[in-house]
């Protein structure tokens, strides 16, 4: 049985899927969990409804008529800050990576459990970073994290981040100079005990493109080969090498 999640009732979810059976089942489970659900059968209609309704989250099929899910995801990401969960019947790793590279926050491979999809929707909308960073403004080096406003600034400029990118960067900001494995990040940021580790790899790559001067030669978000990643916003020993919390 799917139950509603506190604080998420009446959030709007747009389901874009050309399979009426899948769309009906997904929508029914989401409504049972307390969400307002709208449906679209193809890419162009999905984009029109995204612009008109401005949903809180989009559930998007990878294989759509007229305009495929990858392009729909890119256009959503280019125009609005709407989280996207992609559904795919393609099981190749490169196909899943394509979806994440296009800006999807999460994905599920078909066939999937509708209850698991509801849990993924709740997880993305809950903005899981709120559970592991305190309220208020936190600064470290050139980064300023405002968890209340769901915003990160670098050198005073706001970063355009997806929901998962924000969660990941917020988690790293509070753990500078600590080596974190992909398994650690998948468990702590995504809330998954197991899953495809390429999800973490792709999100790290996308973060580097947004915070590094040269993402091919990162200085801030470093790979520790054979272990994981380490966030080095400032050199150790500097006065601002640890997070500083400021409350208004």
Phi and psi in degrees as a GROMACS rama.xvg file:
@    title "Ramachandran Plot"
@    xaxis  label "Phi"
@    yaxis  label "Psi"
@TYPE xy
-95.6953  129.123  UNK-2
-111.974  156.355  UNK-3
-72.5223  154.802  UNK-4
-107.273  132.999  UNK-5
-56.44  132.313  UNK-6
85.8757  -5.17752  UNK-7
-112.06  -1.72719  UNK-8
-61.3578  144.586  UNK-9
69.5113  12.0662  UNK-10
-75.9178  145.822  UNK-11
-98.193  129.674  UNK-12
-120.759  131.502  UNK-13
-103.322  122.305  UNK-14
-102.293  117.845  UNK-15
-112.11  103.812  UNK-16
-155.283  133.969  UNK-17
-85.6635  -7.87961  UNK-18
-89.8869  109.554  UNK-19
-62.4697  -30.5291  UNK-20
-68.3878  -47.8187  UNK-21
-61.7215  -45.5293  UNK-22
-60.4592  -41.8146  UNK-23
-66.812  -42.8558  UNK-24
-66.7615  -47.0995  UNK-25
-60.2389  -45.5939  UNK-26
-63.6845  -39.9506  UNK-27
-63.8013  -44.1589  UNK-28
-65.3855  -40.2358  UNK-29
-66.231  -40.0694  UNK-30
-65.4288  -38.6798  UNK-31
-60.7775  -32.8662  UNK-32
-80.9802  -0.85224  UNK-33
102.932  5.93613  UNK-34
-88.2789  150.511  UNK-35
-85.2159  127.892  UNK-36
-123.153  132.445  UNK-37
-119.473  154.513  UNK-38
-127.172  150.153  UNK-39
-141.865  137.696  UNK-40
-91.9372  -6.32177  UNK-41
-154.994  173.315  UNK-42
-61.9431  -52.6392  UNK-43
-59.3731  -41.849  UNK-44
-66.3991  -36.7155  UNK-45
-62.1412  -42.2711  UNK-46
-66.6145  -38.6592  UNK-47
-61.9244  -44.0872  UNK-48
-70.9968  -33.0874  UNK-49
-62.2551  -41.0899  UNK-50
-70.0892  -40.0707  UNK-51
-74.803  -42.3119  UNK-52
-97.2331  -22.6398  UNK-53
46.9124  64.3869  UNK-54
-65.8087  163.606  UNK-55
-78.5883  -21.1069  UNK-56
-161.095  149.876  UNK-57
-118.187  129.865  UNK-58
-99.2583  117.873  UNK-59
-125.487  124.851  UNK-60
-75.5897  140.256  UNK-61
-69.1792  -40.0581  UNK-62
-104.301  102.647  UNK-63
-124.387  151.129  UNK-64
-76.5057  156.626  UNK-65
73.4556  -46.2044  UNK-66
-150.752  118.039  UNK-67
-73.2817  165.366  UNK-68
-62.292  -32.6807  UNK-69
-62.1579  -46.2887  UNK-70
-69.5612  -37.7267  UNK-71
-60.4357  -43.7906  UNK-72
-61.8686  -44.0829  UNK-73
-59.3824  -42.4058  UNK-74
-70.5204  -37.2315  UNK-75
-61.721  -46.9742  UNK-76
-64.1702  -33.7799  UNK-77
-73.5171  -23.3984  UNK-78
-111.305  -29.693  UNK-79
-141.233  155.707  UNK-80
-93.6583  67.2818  UNK-81
-112.368  122.558  UNK-82
-61.8979  146.058  UNK-83
-128.604  129.14  UNK-84
-110.371  122.65  UNK-85
-99.8722  137.734  UNK-86
-104.49  133.711  UNK-87
-139.522  138.224  UNK-88
-93.2203  -2.02261  UNK-89
-90.9834  126.646  UNK-90
-100.008  -2.21424  UNK-91
-72.3145  140.903  UNK-92
-58.4754  -38.9681  UNK-93
-64.4974  -29.9072  UNK-94
-69.6132  -40.2049  UNK-95
-67.1811  -39.5786  UNK-96
-64.5977  -37.3053  UNK-97
-55.8927  -42.9834  UNK-98
-64.6478  -43.3734  UNK-99
-66.5709  -39.4485  UNK-100
-64.9647  -30.7069  UNK-101
-73.1304  -11.7875  UNK-102
118.262  5.33802  UNK-103
-65.329  141.327  UNK-104
-82.925  -24.8917  UNK-105
-160.902  167.496  UNK-106
-151.511  157.847  UNK-107
-134.859  138.349  UNK-108
-90.0474  137.208  UNK-109
-80.0284  144.351  UNK-110
-75.2308  148.215  UNK-111
-132.838  162.806  UNK-112
-82.2806  124.488  UNK-113
-57.2147  -32.6874  UNK-114
-66.9532  -36.8669  UNK-115
-65.5316  -38.831  UNK-116
-60.9813  -43.6214  UNK-117
-59.3651  -42.2154  UNK-118
-63.7032  -38.3909  UNK-119
-65.7561  -42.0076  UNK-120
-60.6582  -46.9076  UNK-121
-61.5883  -39.3123  UNK-122
-64.0218  -45.9462  UNK-123
-65.399  -43.4674  UNK-124
-71.9819  -24.5052  UNK-125
-71.631  -12.9032  UNK-126
53.8959  71.8024  UNK-127
-56.7986  -19.127  UNK-128
-60.9407  -26.6509  UNK-129
-60.5342  -22.3643  UNK-130
-81.124  -17.894  UNK-131
-125.864  12.443  UNK-132
-131.256  144.038  UNK-133
-74.7823  162.266  UNK-134
-68.4936  155.655  UNK-135
104.373  -172.892  UNK-136
-96.7494  129.891  UNK-137
-122.356  131.715  UNK-138
-123.198  144.602  UNK-139
-153.091  121.352  UNK-140
58.2696  -126.965  UNK-141
-93.6891  6.74445  UNK-142
-101.809  139.225  UNK-143
-129.823  119.289  UNK-144
-107.275  123.364  UNK-145
-116.307  97.4431  UNK-146
-68.4114  -30.1935  UNK-147
-65.9957  -39.958  UNK-148
-88.481  -3.50189  UNK-149
54.8208  53.8928  UNK-150
-141.851  142.04  UNK-151
-124.223  132.626  UNK-152
-113.683  141.666  UNK-153
-121.697  118.961  UNK-154
54.3292  37.2338  UNK-155
84.5755  -7.55089  UNK-156
-103.053  131.227  UNK-157
-67.6746  138.036  UNK-158
-89.1946  138.81  UNK-159
-89.3041  107.369  UNK-160
-125.81  145.569  UNK-161
-74.4222  171.909  UNK-162
-58.4075  -46.1997  UNK-163
-70.747  -36.1524  UNK-164
-62.1762  -41.2982  UNK-165
-62.3055  -47.3905  UNK-166
-57.1155  -45.8984  UNK-167
-64.9579  -46.6333  UNK-168
-66.5335  -39.3639  UNK-169
-61.5515  -41.7564  UNK-170
-62.4583  -41.8466  UNK-171
-68.6853  -38.9491  UNK-172
-58.4073  -35.7196  UNK-173
-84.8452  0.52306  UNK-174
-134.932  53.4331  UNK-175
-66.0714  145.846  UNK-176
65.3938  13.6398  UNK-177
-106.329  131.449  UNK-178
-78.778  125.633  UNK-179
-123.498  127.713  UNK-180
-76.0063  162.773  UNK-181
-62.8206  -34.9623  UNK-182
-63.4703  -41.7879  UNK-183
-59.0412  -46.3009  UNK-184
-67.9558  -40.3774  UNK-185
-62.1131  -39.8253  UNK-186
-72.0354  -43.4912  UNK-187
-84.0295  -38.5694  UNK-188
-91.5814  -42.6025  UNK-189
-89.0296  -21.6142  UNK-190
77.0683  21.3165  UNK-191
-102.978  133.451  UNK-192
-78.8354  -23.6221  UNK-193
-152.127  159.48  UNK-194
164.079  -176.003  UNK-195
-78.1056  114.107  UNK-196
-67.3981  -16.8052  UNK-197
-64.2534  -21.1593  UNK-198
-57.8174  -45.2663  UNK-199
-66.7645  -44.5482  UNK-200
-56.856  -45.0549  UNK-201
-66.6715  -41.6439  UNK-202
-67.3482  -35.7669  UNK-203
-63.3938  -43.3758  UNK-204
-60.9444  -42.654  UNK-205
-67.9185  -37.0932  UNK-206
-62.7567  -43.2194  UNK-207
-58.722  -38.0158  UNK-208
-64.2124  -21.408  UNK-209
-100.543  -20.5408  UNK-210
-117.23  -16.3147  UNK-211
-96.009  145.362  UNK-212
-66.2885  -35.7526  UNK-213
-138.102  101.869  UNK-214
-65.7071  -21.2003  UNK-215
-76.0418  -19.4006  UNK-216
-132.111  72.2346  UNK-217
-67.5599  143.269  UNK-218
-115.182  -19.2207  UNK-219
-99.6617  -49.2614  UNK-220
-110.964  96.1254  UNK-221
-100.031  147.914  UNK-222
-88.888  129.344  UNK-223
-103.362  101.804  UNK-224
-57.025  131.285  UNK-225
80.8883  -3.09312  UNK-226
-124.44  -59.1716  UNK-227
167.731  -133.217  UNK-228
-130.459  154.665  UNK-229
-137.359  130.594  UNK-230
-96.3887  116.813  UNK-231
-119.689  76.7815  UNK-232
-67.5445  -28.3723  UNK-233
-146.934  156.148  UNK-234
-63.0588  143.398  UNK-235
-59.0024  142.399  UNK-236
101.615  -22.6514  UNK-237
-72.0894  151.009  UNK-238
-59.0706  -28.4489  UNK-239
-99.8091  27.3498  UNK-240
-81.3777  -3.72078  UNK-241
-124.686  150.71  UNK-242
-59.7142  136.762  UNK-243
-117.273  120.86  UNK-244
-92.2473  131.543  UNK-245
-126.508  127.553  UNK-246
-112.25  139.544  UNK-247
